[in-house]
């Protein structure tokens, strides 16, 4: 998917005018995959240089701008993610599969794919976490049989 959006000269007070196209590609790839080494390889950098780039303010500012501005074009939104998982769970998505005989067959998701989608949706909504509302007041009374001095308490509990 190709798109063209003009890069601002500054973002969050950081100058972005000195970034070249290769560095911008690095930032865009990182915004998609979230792995410095992979983003560097896709942009044509070696791993070591990728890790050096991540400490630059202009690189981080461009990544933040890209995510804020271009998320809907290249990066899947949370809503889109949930919609696709829901389609898989319902069996609405149809894929084409090639059989051993070479025929192309349309196939709906297997039950395990649907169940996995339902699990992921449930985790997103917190369906599988046990929610306990504890709102109690308890009084704890401590009675000492003998009164110890501060030195004796420190010695008893190994405090110096």
JOZI-V351259 format. One record per run of one state. SS is the DSSP state (H for helix, E for strand, - for the rest). FROM is the first residue (numbers start at 1). LEN is the number of residues. If there is no record, write none. Layout:
# JOZI-V351259
SS/FROM/LEN  SS/FROM/LEN
This chain:
# JOZI-V351259
-/1/9  E/10/2  -/12/2  E/14/2  -/16/5  H/21/13  -/34/2  H/36/8  -/44/3  H/47/7  -/54/3  H/57/18  -/75/3  H/78/13  -/91/3  E/94/5  -/99/5  E/104/5  -/109/2  H/111/15  -/126/24  H/150/8  -/158/3
